[in-house]
């Protein structure tokens, strides 16, 4: 028995369409479905760009300081 592995996405109505298989019309085939588990990313923000608006500016406005009053 030969194997031909294809990954497809299930359609909204639960149907699966597999096209361009290397088989002839009328040839018998066996179909097995393996459901992949979703992969959870360990660090979802890893690799995303970080942009700072004013990296050298004050962290809080001057009006928030009580030390000079």
Buried (B, 14 or more C-beta within 10 A) or exposed (E): EEEEEEEEEEEEEEEEEEEEEEEEEEEEEEEEEEEEEEEEEEEEEEEEEEEEEEEEEEEEEEEEEEEEE
